[in-house]
Amino acid sequence: MYYERPPKRRGFFSHLIAALIGAVIGGLIISYIAPNYLYGKLIPAPSIYQQNTSPNTVQNITITPTDNIQAVEAVAKKAISSVVGITSVQVQRQFIWEEEVEGIGSGVIIDSNGYILTNSHVIADGAAKTINVLFENGDTLPGKVLWNDVTLDLAVLKVEAKNLPEAELGDSDSLEVGQLAVAIGNPLGLDFQRTVTAGVISGLNRSIKVDQYNVMENLIQTDASINPGNSGGPLLNDKGEVIGINTAKVQTGEGLGFAIPINLTKPIIEEVISTGNFEVVYMGIYGYEVEIYERQLGIDLGVDSGVIVLEVSSRSPAYKAGLQQLDVIVSMDNQPVQNMNQLKRMLYKYKRGDKAKLVIVRNGSKKEVVIEFTETN
């Protein structure tokens, strides 16, 4: 007898597996094969795959993460040989004995004939007993202070050498927030000579209070790491040009470094190299910050800020300009005047024979006077 076996019935899981395989194959066809090989070639492309020609189409921007790394590397190669280490020894009196205190900082070669720019505090504000300059090739030469200023925290040194690799100076007035900033110096001592750190220009025209009597203004703020020993070293742009001299780091915050704009130093450098010194123009007044004066005397001068003139030297430029006792200087050449230290710093951009327009308040009324800087200190 012929017996026919009944057909085998598929179970639920067999149908489920077949459905999953079909879904996967269909997904591949729709997402990959159709857009790349079928649509627009064998069959019309659905609208979702058609190119959007609207003028408002968002353009894709590709950022190459190695761009800044390459820029920092190029900056370091260009400028690192012009960065020097500076060591100093200062004699300090401790009760009945004297003690030698060592200091370490950085500097940058600004002229191939041995001129080096650094911070004043790196060379103990001119009080250092000895100063040595360490170069990239391992040479060490004694340094001589030609000029320094505590208020600006700048100094120019001289070593007896020729054909040194001088740095290229940039334009700090053209800086924009967000631009690349590279710092080179000797953080934490000579064990880490010519350390390179990179960041951006975080802010411009910053002011920081150095001590009770001194506020440094118009500084460049950067998040490039700056530590003790970096002082006096250069802050550079993406072209390897010096845009500032690193001067301070806020100890209570991270990523807060400051540099003195290089444009402030240019007239100083020029005169020191040509004459061996720099003399700031002479104004001939003794003044006081308005806010402190009002608070100490309990009076109101009716002026928000400025410098009150307490004394005018006879035959000085201020005397010849007609300044009088109790005049309040509120601006010079349209730049607001806040205190005497700031006013002194403003004088560095003027040379003998230059003129400046002062806005003063006298007896409650504003007045303009012109002062001519005929003398230097």
Secondary structure as GFF3:
##gff-version 3
##sequence-region A 1 377
A	DSSP	alpha_helix	12	28	.	.	.	ID=ss1
A	DSSP	pi_helix	29	38	.	.	.	ID=ss2
A	DSSP	three_ten_helix	47	49	.	.	.	ID=ss3
A	DSSP	alpha_helix	67	79	.	.	.	ID=ss4
A	DSSP	three_ten_helix	80	82	.	.	.	ID=ss5
A	DSSP	beta_strand	83	94	.	.	.	ID=ss6
A	DSSP	beta_strand	97	111	.	.	.	ID=ss7
A	DSSP	beta_strand	115	118	.	.	.	ID=ss8
A	DSSP	three_ten_helix	121	126	.	.	.	ID=ss9
A	DSSP	beta_strand	130	134	.	.	.	ID=ss10
A	DSSP	beta_strand	140	142	.	.	.	ID=ss11
A	DSSP	beta_strand	144	149	.	.	.	ID=ss12
A	DSSP	beta_strand	154	158	.	.	.	ID=ss13
A	DSSP	three_ten_helix	172	174	.	.	.	ID=ss14
A	DSSP	beta_strand	180	185	.	.	.	ID=ss15
A	DSSP	three_ten_helix	190	192	.	.	.	ID=ss16
A	DSSP	beta_strand	195	209	.	.	.	ID=ss17
A	DSSP	beta_strand	215	222	.	.	.	ID=ss18
A	DSSP	beta_strand	234	236	.	.	.	ID=ss19
A	DSSP	beta_strand	242	249	.	.	.	ID=ss20
A	DSSP	beta_strand	257	261	.	.	.	ID=ss21
A	DSSP	alpha_helix	262	275	.	.	.	ID=ss22
A	DSSP	beta_strand	285	289	.	.	.	ID=ss23
A	DSSP	alpha_helix	290	297	.	.	.	ID=ss24
A	DSSP	beta_strand	307	312	.	.	.	ID=ss25
A	DSSP	alpha_helix	317	321	.	.	.	ID=ss26
A	DSSP	beta_strand	328	332	.	.	.	ID=ss27
A	DSSP	beta_strand	335	336	.	.	.	ID=ss28
A	DSSP	alpha_helix	340	346	.	.	.	ID=ss29
A	DSSP	three_ten_helix	347	349	.	.	.	ID=ss30
A	DSSP	beta_strand	355	362	.	.	.	ID=ss31
A	DSSP	beta_strand	365	372	.	.	.	ID=ss32
###
